[in-house]
Amino acid sequence: MSPLLNERVFHVAAARFEAARQISGETTDHRSRRLHGHGFRAGVRAVIPQEWGGFPGAEVDALRDMLVRCVEPLNYRFLNETLPQPTDVNLARWVRSQLGVPGVEQVGIQSTCDGGVDLDRHDGAHLWRRYVFESAHRLPNVPPGHKCGRMHGHGFAVILHANVGQGGPDGTADFDRLDAAWAPLHAEIHQACLNDIPGLENPTSELIGSWIWRRLKPALPELSWVTVYETATCGAHFDGTRYRIWKELSLDSSLRLRRAPDGDPRRRIHGHTFTLRLHLNAPLDTVHGWTIDFGDVKELFTPVFRELDHQPLHEIADLEDNDAASLARWVRRRTAPMLPALDRVDVYETRGCGAILSWGADEPALPV
């Protein structure tokens, strides 16, 4: 299938390593100066030349294998023996320098489930930190009978993204700045009814994001995006101007890679629990306070979902192949007519490993 207009395909991979470190440069009593350890996750996003992995469709496996080999020298090591200052930013720079993969657009290091850094190809460091709060809300402007019109609650999560510049700071102190900026907001919204807070009378994910942005941006100029998870599978981004949402689904499907050579096990029928993420860009509905109702996205996508979930993908006639990139293109073709705001499809075969098909504006990466 020929690429559609403005279409970009990124292959992504992730690999774990366990390591200890000490980080100097902070105040003498800062906890990071003590010997400590993490279960790190390295990630890479790249524009891979066709057939780089040996045959079309093998790119994800090849990229993952390269990343695993790259981080192996760090596994169960004291990182200060490799890097004098092994911060997340400096580790990302080291991985990028050692990886040897063409077309690398982004390298990330996630040191905990709640924080990390993504380093772009211009050496721009994008830090992120996740926070959670437990709150109640209701949406007062939804149509009669809509479930979100009833008072209910969520375990919300918020990610604060910050651009900390190119080639300079290692990012250690910036996490503390994010923590300090978030603390008073957390005290205000945790274990509260959001509708009772001035400015959150209609607390959709989109409007929660813009409310947080307005509260934090003056004191935190490096803030670049606010991400709000309403549930584990849907949420919204805000960057001061644009609203974006995503909806995530899980597919249990069988497949075989038609273009794999004879004797390659990937030519046999096998399977994945795919993670499929739909990203949409639309203006804010000023009455409802959302861009698109998450429930509407799920309902409109359901016919396509049923063609994929618990199905043999290799029997779908117009699906070029069963690799992540081919599947993302197929989803775009089938879904765009009913969801015209769709501008990105992520397909992950395993955690952090898959393909991103994008034909819209850039947005922050979500943690794997």
DRENDRENPA-366190 format. One line per 4 residues: number of its first residue (from 0); their letters; for each residue x, z, y of N, C-alpha, C. Coordinates in steps of 0.02 Angstrom, whole numbers, plus 50000, padded with zeros to 5 digits. Layout:
<pts>
NUM> A> X:Z:Y:X:Z:Y:X:Z:Y ~ ...
</pts>
This chain:
<pts>
0> MSPL> 50042:50000:49941:50000:50000:50000:50044:50000:50062 ~ 50028:49958:50111:50068:49956:50172:50050:50016:50216 ~ 50099:50044:50253:50086:50102:50296:50036:50085:50350 ~ 49994:50133:50368:49947:50125:50423:49982:50141:50488
4> LNER> 49949:50123:50544:49978:50129:50610:50000:50201:50624 ~ 50061:50208:50650:50089:50273:50671:50098:50322:50613 ~ 50097:50299:50553:50102:50343:50496:50175:50364:50483 ~ 50185:50429:50475:50251:50455:50458:50246:50497:50395
8> VFHV> 50293:50488:50350:50294:50525:50288:50356:50570:50287 ~ 50345:50634:50278:50400:50682:50271:50396:50711:50201 ~ 50451:50713:50167:50455:50749:50104:50483:50819:50119 ~ 50456:50868:50084:50476:50938:50098:50492:50972:50032
12> AAAR> 50538:51020:50036:50557:51058:49978:50577:51128:49999 ~ 50574:51175:49951:50593:51244:49964:50632:51271:49905 ~ 50675:51320:49919:50715:51352:49867:50729:51424:49887 ~ 50729:51468:49839:50739:51539:49852:50812:51559:49838
16> FEAA> 50834:51611:49872:50896:51644:49854:50892:51717:49875 ~ 50926:51760:49837:50927:51832:49850:50997:51850:49877 ~ 50999:51885:49932:51064:51899:49962:51061:51961:50007 ~ 51120:51989:50019:51127:52047:50064:51164:52025:50126
20> RQIS> 51155:52064:50180:51188:52047:50243:51190:52108:50289 ~ 51233:52103:50339:51235:52148:50396:51240:52105:50458 ~ 51203:52122:50510:51203:52083:50572:51227:52127:50628 ~ 51283:52108:50657:51310:52146:50714:51283:52115:50779
24> GETT> 51303:52143:50834:51284:52114:50899:51223:52147:50929 ~ 51187:52187:50890:51130:52224:50917:51153:52293:50940 ~ 51106:52333:50963:51123:52401:50982:51149:52438:50922 ~ 51187:52490:50934:51223:52524:50879:51176:52554:50828
28> DHRS> 51114:52570:50848:51068:52600:50801:51017:52550:50773 ~ 51026:52485:50786:50977:52436:50762:50980:52431:50686 ~ 50922:52428:50654:50919:52429:50581:50956:52371:50549 ~ 50961:52314:50584:50993:52255:50554:51069:52264:50545
32> RRLH> 51098:52315:50578:51170:52327:50570:51185:52359:50503 ~ 51133:52390:50473:51144:52421:50407:51145:52367:50353 ~ 51179:52381:50299:51178:52336:50242:51108:52333:50214 ~ 51081:52272:50208:51013:52263:50183:51008:52196:50148
36> GHGF> 50952:52182:50117:50945:52119:50080:50876:52089:50087 ~ 50870:52026:50068:50807:51989:50072:50801:51943:50012 ~ 50739:51927:49997:50724:51869:49955:50711:51811:50002 ~ 50763:51772:50018:50758:51718:50067:50724:51656:50036
40> RAGV> 50694:51617:50079:50669:51551:50059:50695:51500:50109 ~ 50732:51451:50084:50755:51396:50126:50707:51338:50118 ~ 50696:51301:50172:50652:51244:50170:50682:51185:50207 ~ 50663:51125:50187:50688:51065:50220:50631:51015:50225
44> RAVI> 50630:50979:50281:50584:50924:50292:50626:50863:50310 ~ 50615:50807:50276:50657:50748:50286:50618:50684:50278 ~ 50641:50633:50314:50615:50565:50305:50661:50531:50255 ~ 50639:50526:50194:50681:50504:50138:50678:50428:50130
48> PQEW> 50735:50394:50125:50733:50323:50110:50699:50310:50043 ~ 50662:50255:50040:50625:50239:49979:50673:50233:49920 ~ 50653:50261:49864:50690:50261:49801:50753:50303:49804 ~ 50761:50345:49856:50821:50388:49860:50825:50435:49800
52> GGFP> 50767:50455:49774:50767:50501:49717:50775:50467:49650 ~ 50785:50401:49649:50794:50365:49587:50739:50315:49575 ~ 50678:50331:49595:50622:50284:49593:50569:50309:49641 ~ 50525:50266:49666:50473:50288:49713:50428:50341:49681
56> GAEV> 50423:50398:49713:50385:50453:49686:50428:50511:49663 ~ 50493:50500:49658:50539:50553:49634:50570:50592:49691 ~ 50551:50577:49753:50585:50606:49811:50579:50682:49814 ~ 50520:50708:49798:50510:50781:49803:50557:50818:49755
60> DALR> 50559:50796:49692:50603:50829:49644:50676:50824:49664 ~ 50697:50765:49688:50766:50755:49708:50784:50799:49767 ~ 50740:50804:49815:50752:50845:49874:50756:50919:49855 ~ 50711:50941:49812:50713:51011:49790:50778:51025:49753
64> DMLV> 50799:50980:49709:50860:50991:49670:50921:50996:49717 ~ 50923:50953:49768:50978:50956:49816:50978:51022:49853 ~ 50920:51046:49873:50916:51109:49909:50935:51168:49865 ~ 50913:51167:49803:50932:51221:49756:51008:51224:49748
68> RCVE> 51040:51166:49740:51113:51165:49733:51146:51188:49798 ~ 51116:51171:49855:51146:51190:49919:51148:51266:49928 ~ 51093:51300:49911:51090:51372:49925:51119:51415:49868 ~ 51136:51384:49812:51163:51422:49756:51224:51465:49775
72> PLNY> 51271:51439:49817:51327:51482:49836:51307:51545:49875 ~ 51245:51548:49900:51222:51606:49937:51186:51656:49892 ~ 51168:51635:49832:51125:51675:49790:51162:51736:49762 ~ 51132:51795:49770:51162:51858:49749:51233:51866:49777
76> RFLN> 51238:51853:49842:51302:51859:49878:51293:51905:49938 ~ 51350:51927:49964:51353:51960:50029:51365:51906:50080 ~ 51315:51891:50120:51316:51831:50163:51371:51835:50216 ~ 51392:51894:50236:51445:51900:50286:51511:51871:50262
80> ETLP> 51519:51862:50197:51580:51830:50172:51579:51754:50183 ~ 51519:51727:50197:51512:51656:50211:51503:51643:50285 ~ 51465:51686:50319:51451:51679:50391:51464:51746:50425 ~ 51503:51747:50479:51516:51810:50513:51452:51844:50538
84> QPTD> 51404:51803:50559:51341:51829:50586:51284:51793:50550 ~ 51263:51817:50492:51215:51780:50450:51143:51792:50470 ~ 51125:51776:50532:51056:51779:50554:51017:51722:50522 ~ 50951:51723:50529:50910:51669:50503:50930:51602:50535
88> VNLA> 50942:51602:50600:50961:51541:50635:51027:51514:50609 ~ 51077:51557:50602:51142:51534:50578:51140:51513:50505 ~ 51098:51545:50464:51090:51522:50395:51059:51453:50393 ~ 51010:51440:50436:50980:51373:50439:51032:51322:50459
92> RWVR> 51075:51339:50506:51128:51292:50527:51176:51279:50469 ~ 51192:51331:50431:51238:51323:50374:51206:51277:50321 ~ 51143:51289:50304:51109:51247:50255:51108:51174:50278 ~ 51092:51163:50340:51090:51095:50366:51159:51061:50360
96> SQLG> 51212:51098:50373:51279:51069:50371:51302:51054:50300 ~ 51274:51088:50251:51296:51081:50181:51250:51037:50139 ~ 51191:51021:50164:51140:50992:50121:51155:50921:50098 ~ 51179:50878:50143:51196:50810:50123:51137:50766:50106
100> VPGV> 51080:50777:50138:51020:50738:50127:51008:50693:50187 ~ 50991:50629:50177:50978:50585:50234:50911:50602:50267 ~ 50907:50589:50332:50844:50593:50368:50816:50663:50378 ~ 50859:50714:50379:50834:50782:50387:50806:50791:50457
104> EQVG> 50743:50814:50460:50709:50827:50524:50707:50901:50540 ~ 50705:50943:50489:50698:51015:50500:50724:51054:50441 ~ 50759:51108:50456:50782:51155:50405:50756:51224:50425 ~ 50728:51260:50377:50701:51326:50392:50730:51379:50348
108> IQST> 50731:51440:50373:50748:51499:50334:50693:51551:50346 ~ 50663:51573:50291:50612:51625:50294:50641:51686:50260 ~ 50656:51738:50299:50689:51796:50271:50640:51847:50244 ~ 50578:51846:50268:50525:51888:50241:50462:51846:50239
112> CDGG> 50408:51872:50210:50346:51834:50209:50316:51830:50279 ~ 50341:51870:50326:50312:51873:50392:50357:51847:50448 ~ 50413:51815:50432:50454:51791:50486:50509:51745:50464 ~ 50531:51702:50510:50585:51656:50495:50599:51611:50554
116> VDLD> 50635:51558:50540:50655:51511:50593:50655:51441:50565 ~ 50636:51392:50606:50642:51321:50590:50689:51290:50640 ~ 50738:51253:50615:50789:51222:50657:50778:51147:50657 ~ 50765:51117:50715:50752:51045:50717:50817:51005:50719
120> RHDG> 50811:50939:50717:50871:50897:50712:50912:50897:50776 ~ 50885:50925:50831:50923:50931:50893:50952:51001:50901 ~ 50950:51042:50847:50974:51110:50846:50929:51157:50886 ~ 50868:51137:50900:50820:51181:50931:50793:51231:50881
124> AHLW> 50796:51295:50898:50775:51348:50853:50704:51369:50870 ~ 50660:51369:50820:50590:51387:50829:50577:51448:50785 ~ 50574:51507:50816:50562:51568:50779:50487:51579:50770 ~ 50470:51613:50716:50400:51631:50706:50396:51700:50674
128> RRYV> 50342:51735:50691:50330:51802:50664:50255:51810:50652 ~ 50237:51836:50593:50167:51844:50575:50146:51917:50582 ~ 50085:51926:50609:50056:51992:50617:49985:51991:50589 ~ 49962:52048:50565:49895:52051:50537:49854:52104:50574
132> FESA> 49789:52092:50576:49744:52142:50603:49677:52136:50568 ~ 49642:52192:50560:49579:52196:50525:49524:52208:50577 ~ 49478:52161:50583:49429:52166:50637:49362:52137:50615 ~ 49310:52154:50653:49244:52126:50643:49229:52077:50700
136> HRLP> 49185:52029:50687:49160:51985:50739:49097:51950:50716 ~ 49063:51920:50763:49009:51874:50750:49013:51819:50801 ~ 48989:51760:50783:48990:51704:50830:48919:51695:50858 ~ 48910:51711:50921:48842:51714:50949:48810:51646:50962
140> NVPP> 48849:51592:50963:48821:51528:50983:48812:51479:50926 ~ 48818:51503:50865:48809:51458:50808:48736:51443:50797 ~ 48719:51389:50761:48649:51373:50747:48614:51429:50708 ~ 48549:51436:50715:48512:51487:50678:48524:51481:50602
144> GHKC> 48535:51538:50570:48547:51538:50498:48620:51530:50478 ~ 48664:51513:50524:48735:51506:50508:48763:51574:50490 ~ 48801:51578:50434:48824:51643:50410:48869:51679:50461 ~ 48905:51641:50503:48950:51672:50551:48913:51703:50610
148> GRMH> 48848:51692:50614:48808:51725:50665:48795:51797:50649 ~ 48806:51817:50586:48798:51887:50566:48863:51925:50579 ~ 48857:51988:50596:48917:52029:50604:48953:52034:50537 ~ 49017:52017:50536:49056:52020:50475:49129:52035:50494
152> GHGF> 49174:52032:50446:49243:52049:50461:49293:52006:50425 ~ 49354:52008:50449:49409:51970:50418:49473:52011:50420 ~ 49517:51996:50373:49587:52016:50380:49622:51958:50414 ~ 49623:51959:50480:49654:51905:50519:49730:51907:50514
156> AVIL> 49761:51850:50526:49834:51848:50535:49848:51804:50596 ~ 49899:51822:50632:49922:51784:50691:49996:51769:50682 ~ 50015:51708:50696:50086:51690:50699:50103:51673:50771 ~ 50153:51706:50798:50180:51689:50863:50242:51645:50852
160> HANV> 50242:51586:50883:50298:51539:50878:50334:51539:50945 ~ 50400:51537:50943:50440:51539:51004:50498:51490:50999 ~ 50507:51450:51051:50565:51406:51056:50620:51443:51092 ~ 50676:51453:51059:50729:51493:51089:50790:51452:51109
164> GQGG> 50782:51386:51112:50835:51345:51140:50877:51310:51089 ~ 50925:51272:51114:50967:51230:51072:51039:51255:51073 ~ 51067:51262:51013:51138:51273:51005:51164:51339:51030 ~ 51120:51383:51053:51143:51445:51083:51129:51507:51043
168> PDGT> 51080:51547:51064:51070:51613:51033:51056:51608:50959 ~ 51075:51661:50924:51063:51661:50852:50994:51688:50834 ~ 50956:51711:50883:50886:51727:50872:50871:51798:50851 ~ 50921:51840:50843:50908:51907:50816:50864:51948:50862
172> ADFD> 50882:51952:50925:50844:51994:50971:50776:51966:50986 ~ 50765:51901:50975:50701:51871:50992:50645:51897:50948 ~ 50659:51914:50885:50608:51943:50843:50584:52009:50873 ~ 50630:52049:50899:50611:52112:50930:50567:52101:50991
176> RLDA> 50581:52047:51029:50540:52031:51088:50469:52013:51066 ~ 50463:51975:51013:50396:51958:50988:50359:52022:50966 ~ 50394:52066:50930:50362:52128:50907:50338:52169:50966 ~ 50380:52174:51018:50362:52215:51075:50303:52185:51113
180> AWAP> 50302:52118:51118:50247:52085:51153:50181:52093:51115 ~ 50185:52091:51049:50124:52094:51009:50094:52164:51006 ~ 50135:52216:51008:50113:52284:50995:50052:52305:51036 ~ 50049:52295:51102:49989:52317:51139:49926:52277:51121
184> LHAE> 49933:52214:51103:49875:52175:51083:49849:52200:51016 ~ 49894:52216:50971:49874:52242:50906:49834:52306:50914 ~ 49857:52350:50958:49821:52413:50970:49751:52401:50996 ~ 49741:52345:51031:49677:52330:51061:49628:52298:51012
188> IHQA> 49653:52256:50966:49607:52217:50924:49604:52240:50852 ~ 49652:52281:50829:49651:52304:50760:49597:52357:50751 ~ 49558:52350:50697:49503:52395:50682:49456:52401:50741 ~ 49436:52342:50767:49391:52338:50824:49340:52284:50811
192> CLND> 49286:52284:50850:49239:52228:50851:49261:52182:50907 ~ 49283:52122:50890:49312:52077:50940:49263:52059:50994 ~ 49199:52055:50978:49149:52037:51029:49146:52086:51086 ~ 49169:52148:51075:49166:52200:51127:49225:52197:51175
196> IPGL> 49274:52153:51161:49334:52149:51202:49324:52096:51255 ~ 49335:52112:51320:49327:52062:51373:49368:51999:51360 ~ 49334:51942:51364:49366:51878:51351:49357:51854:51280 ~ 49331:51897:51235:49321:51878:51165:49247:51886:51146
200> ENPT> 49203:51873:51193:49132:51878:51178:49110:51827:51125 ~ 49147:51771:51120:49134:51720:51068:49199:51710:51030 ~ 49215:51755:50983:49282:51757:50954:49291:51709:50895 ~ 49290:51644:50909:49311:51595:50859:49387:51598:50851
204> SELI> 49412:51567:50798:49484:51565:50789:49518:51532:50849 ~ 49488:51477:50873:49518:51441:50929:49521:51485:50992 ~ 49466:51521:51006:49465:51561:51067:49505:51625:51061 ~ 49512:51651:51000:49558:51707:50990:49629:51684:51006
208> GSWI> 49647:51623:50982:49714:51597:50996:49728:51588:51070 ~ 49680:51560:51107:49691:51550:51179:49691:51617:51217 ~ 49651:51666:51193:49651:51732:51224:49720:51764:51215 ~ 49748:51761:51156:49815:51788:51144:49867:51752:51187
212> WRRL> 49861:51685:51191:49908:51646:51232:49908:51671:51305 ~ 49849:51679:51333:49845:51700:51403:49874:51770:51413 ~ 49866:51813:51364:49892:51880:51371:49968:51883:51364 ~ 49997:51839:51323:50068:51844:51308:50113:51798:51347
216> KPAL> 50090:51739:51364:50133:51688:51393:50169:51710:51457 ~ 50137:51745:51503:50173:51765:51565:50236:51806:51551 ~ 50233:51851:51502:50290:51893:51487:50334:51865:51433 ~ 50312:51811:51401:50348:51781:51344:50351:51706:51354
220> PELS> 50390:51682:51403:50389:51611:51420:50410:51565:51363 ~ 50448:51591:51315:50470:51550:51258:50414:51538:51207 ~ 50357:51572:51215:50301:51562:51169:50280:51488:51169 ~ 50276:51458:51110:50261:51386:51105:50194:51372:51072
224> WVTV> 50174:51412:51023:50110:51405:50990:50085:51474:50970 ~ 50020:51481:50966:49988:51538:50935:49946:51511:50877 ~ 49956:51538:50818:49918:51518:50759:49876:51577:50736 ~ 49812:51564:50725:49766:51615:50702:49738:51595:50634
228> YETA> 49750:51638:50584:49719:51629:50518:49655:51670:50517 ~ 49598:51636:50509:49535:51672:50501:49528:51696:50428 ~ 49550:51654:50383:49556:51672:50312:49623:51645:50289 ~ 49638:51654:50225:49701:51628:50199:49703:51552:50196
232> TCGA> 49644:51520:50202:49641:51447:50192:49617:51409:50253 ~ 49609:51441:50310:49589:51403:50369:49610:51440:50432 ~ 49619:51402:50485:49638:51432:50548:49648:51381:50603 ~ 49674:51405:50659:49680:51363:50719:49747:51376:50754
236> HFDG> 49772:51324:50787:49831:51328:50829:49811:51318:50902 ~ 49850:51348:50948:49841:51334:51020:49909:51336:51053 ~ 49924:51286:51095:49989:51282:51129:49983:51286:51205 ~ 49928:51312:51229:49916:51315:51301:49873:51259:51326
240> TRYR> 49869:51205:51287:49829:51146:51306:49786:51122:51248 ~ 49818:51113:51190:49785:51082:51133:49762:51134:51083 ~ 49704:51119:51053:49679:51156:50996:49685:51113:50934 ~ 49707:51144:50880:49710:51109:50816:49685:51157:50762
244> IWKE> 49655:51130:50709:49633:51172:50654:49658:51143:50589 ~ 49656:51184:50536:49672:51159:50469:49626:51193:50419 ~ 49616:51159:50364:49578:51185:50308:49618:51171:50245 ~ 49627:51222:50204:49669:51216:50144:49626:51221:50082
248> LSLD> 49642:51180:50032:49606:51181:49968:49656:51177:49911 ~ 49633:51197:49852:49675:51196:49792:49645:51148:49742 ~ 49689:51105:49713:49668:51055:49665:49704:51066:49599 ~ 49667:51069:49544:49697:51074:49478:49687:51007:49444
252> SSLR> 49740:50967:49443:49734:50897:49422:49789:50878:49374 ~ 49774:50830:49330:49825:50801:49287:49849:50736:49318 ~ 49908:50714:49298:49938:50655:49327:49993:50629:49282 ~ 50014:50569:49297:50076:50541:49270:50104:50494:49323
256> LRRA> 50170:50493:49330:50201:50449:49380:50212:50381:49349 ~ 50172:50332:49372:50173:50266:49342:50240:50230:49352 ~ 50276:50246:49406:50338:50210:49421:50400:50245:49392 ~ 50389:50300:49357:50446:50333:49324:50472:50288:49267
260> PDGD> 50537:50286:49256:50564:50243:49203:50545:50269:49134 ~ 50547:50225:49085:50534:50245:49016:50581:50302:48996 ~ 50554:50352:48963:50594:50408:48941:50595:50466:48990 ~ 50575:50454:49052:50572:50509:49102:50510:50551:49087
264> PRRR> 50517:50617:49082:50459:50658:49065:50402:50654:49115 ~ 50418:50634:49177:50366:50629:49228:50319:50570:49216 ~ 50339:50526:49169:50294:50471:49150:50240:50495:49102 ~ 50252:50553:49070:50201:50582:49026:50145:50614:49067
268> IHGH> 50088:50623:49038:50034:50659:49071:50054:50732:49078 ~ 50052:50757:49140:50066:50828:49153:50018:50850:49208 ~ 50033:50902:49244:49985:50925:49294:50015:50972:49345 ~ 49977:50982:49399:49996:51029:49452:49933:51065:49477
272> TFTL> 49944:51124:49504:49895:51154:49549:49918:51135:49619 ~ 49889:51081:49645:49909:51056:49710:49879:51101:49765 ~ 49916:51108:49820:49889:51135:49882:49880:51076:49929 ~ 49819:51067:49952:49801:51012:49997:49780:51042:50063
276> RLHL> 49811:51020:50117:49795:51048:50183:49775:50990:50230 ~ 49715:50995:50258:49690:50946:50306:49699:50973:50376 ~ 49730:50934:50420:49740:50955:50490:49699:50909:50535 ~ 49666:50940:50585:49622:50902:50629:49636:50920:50701
280> NAPL> 49629:50870:50744:49640:50877:50815:49577:50854:50851 ~ 49545:50899:50888:49483:50881:50922:49475:50925:50984 ~ 49439:50901:51034:49427:50943:51093:49383:51002:51076 ~ 49388:51053:51117:49348:51114:51106:49276:51101:51126
284> DTVH> 49231:51120:51082:49159:51121:51097:49147:51184:51139 ~ 49130:51175:51202:49126:51232:51247:49066:51277:51233 ~ 49017:51252:51196:48959:51294:51179:48976:51336:51117 ~ 48997:51304:51063:49011:51340:51002:49078:51377:51004
288> GWTI> 49125:51353:51045:49190:51385:51049:49238:51365:50994 ~ 49222:51311:50959:49267:51286:50907:49278:51212:50917 ~ 49327:51184:50883:49337:51112:50884:49291:51080:50833 ~ 49296:51103:50770:49252:51081:50716:49240:51142:50672
292> DFGD> 49179:51151:50649:49163:51206:50605:49201:51199:50539 ~ 49238:51251:50518:49274:51248:50455:49227:51232:50397 ~ 49167:51258:50400:49119:51244:50347:49100:51171:50345 ~ 49095:51139:50403:49080:51067:50405:49136:51026:50375
296> VKEL> 49199:51046:50389:49256:51011:50360:49253:51014:50284 ~ 49240:51074:50257:49237:51082:50185:49180:51040:50155 ~ 49122:51042:50188:49064:51006:50162:49075:50930:50163 ~ 49103:50904:50217:49114:50832:50223:49168:50809:50174
300> FTPV> 49216:50852:50159:49270:50833:50114:49250:50842:50040 ~ 49197:50877:50026:49179:50893:49957:49175:50833:49911 ~ 49145:50776:49931:49143:50718:49885:49213:50694:49865 ~ 49260:50695:49912:49329:50676:49896:49361:50729:49852
304> FREL> 49349:50791:49867:49377:50846:49827:49356:50840:49754 ~ 49293:50822:49743:49268:50817:49674:49300:50759:49636 ~ 49323:50709:49671:49358:50654:49638:49427:50674:49614 ~ 49454:50728:49643:49523:50749:49629:49528:50811:49586
308> DHQP> 49486:50860:49598:49493:50924:49565:49470:50921:49493 ~ 49513:50949:49448:49499:50947:49376:49485:50875:49352 ~ 49528:50830:49377:49521:50759:49359:49589:50731:49341 ~ 49591:50678:49301:49654:50642:49288:49668:50593:49345
312> LHEI> 49715:50609:49387:49729:50567:49445:49752:50498:49425 ~ 49785:50492:49368:49812:50428:49346:49757:50379:49326 ~ 49695:50402:49324:49640:50357:49309:49603:50333:49371 ~ 49625:50354:49430:49594:50331:49492:49623:50262:49509
316> ADLE> 49581:50211:49508:49604:50142:49511:49641:50125:49576 ~ 49617:50150:49633:49647:50130:49696:49699:50180:49722 ~ 49722:50226:49678:49776:50272:49695:49841:50241:49670 ~ 49885:50222:49717:49946:50185:49701:49987:50219:49648
320> DNDA> 49999:50283:49656:50034:50323:49606:50012:50395:49616 ~ 50039:50441:49578:50016:50510:49580:50065:50557:49613 ~ 50117:50531:49646:50163:50574:49683:50128:50600:49746 ~ 50158:50651:49778:50126:50684:49834:50112:50637:49893
324> ASLA> 50160:50593:49909:50151:50548:49965:50094:50498:49951 ~ 50092:50470:49891:50038:50423:49874:49970:50457:49877 ~ 49967:50519:49853:49905:50556:49854:49883:50570:49926 ~ 49931:50588:49970:49914:50600:50040:49886:50537:50073
328> RWVR> 49915:50479:50059:49890:50417:50088:49819:50402:50063 ~ 49807:50414:49999:49741:50402:49971:49690:50448:50005 ~ 49707:50511:50013:49662:50559:50046:49647:50536:50117 ~ 49698:50511:50152:49686:50487:50220:49634:50431:50220
332> RRTA> 49645:50381:50176:49599:50324:50175:49528:50345:50159 ~ 49521:50392:50113:49454:50411:50091:49420:50459:50141 ~ 49459:50497:50177:49432:50551:50218:49422:50533:50291 ~ 49464:50490:50318:49462:50474:50389:49393:50451:50413
336> PMLP> 49356:50410:50375:49290:50388:50399:49241:50446:50412 ~ 49243:50498:50371:49197:50554:50381:49226:50610:50423 ~ 49293:50611:50431:49326:50660:50473:49374:50624:50520 ~ 49348:50590:50572:49392:50550:50615:49443:50591:50653
340> ALDR> 49433:50656:50659:49482:50698:50694:49543:50714:50651 ~ 49540:50696:50587:49597:50708:50542:49658:50669:50565 ~ 49716:50704:50570:49777:50668:50589:49839:50690:50550 ~ 49827:50729:50497:49883:50749:50454:49856:50774:50388
344> VDVY> 49891:50756:50333:49874:50779:50266:49937:50806:50233 ~ 49935:50867:50210:49991:50896:50172:49971:50900:50099 ~ 50016:50880:50055:50005:50887:49983:50066:50921:49953 ~ 50056:50981:49926:50110:51018:49895:50099:51020:49819
348> ETRG> 50148:50997:49782:50145:50999:49709:50157:51070:49683 ~ 50206:51102:49713:50221:51172:49699:50234:51204:49766 ~ 50246:51269:49767:50252:51304:49831:50309:51277:49874 ~ 50292:51248:49931:50341:51223:49978:50370:51155:49961
352> CGAI> 50347:51123:49907:50376:51059:49885:50321:51006:49882 ~ 50327:50954:49922:50276:50903:49924:50289:50852:49978 ~ 50235:50828:50009:50241:50777:50061:50192:50792:50117 ~ 50211:50773:50177:50169:50779:50237:50159:50709:50264
356> LSWG> 50098:50689:50271:50080:50625:50301:50049:50639:50369 ~ 50081:50615:50422:50059:50630:50489:50052:50567:50530 ~ 49999:50563:50570:49991:50507:50616:49965:50532:50684 ~ 49979:50598:50697:49958:50628:50760:50016:50663:50793
360> ADEP> 50000:50711:50836:50051:50748:50874:50084:50799:50829 ~ 50145:50819:50849:50180:50871:50812:50144:50938:50819 ~ 50153:50980:50770:50124:51047:50772:50171:51094:50734 ~ 50161:51159:50740:50207:51204:50706:50199:51202:50631
364> ALPV> 50254:51215:50597:50251:51219:50524:50219:51286:50504 ~ 50178:51284:50453:50149:51345:50426:50195:51371:50371 ~ 50201:51437:50364:50243:51465:50310:50217:51442:50242 ~ 50262:51434:50195:50242:51415:50127:50224:51478:50087
</pts>
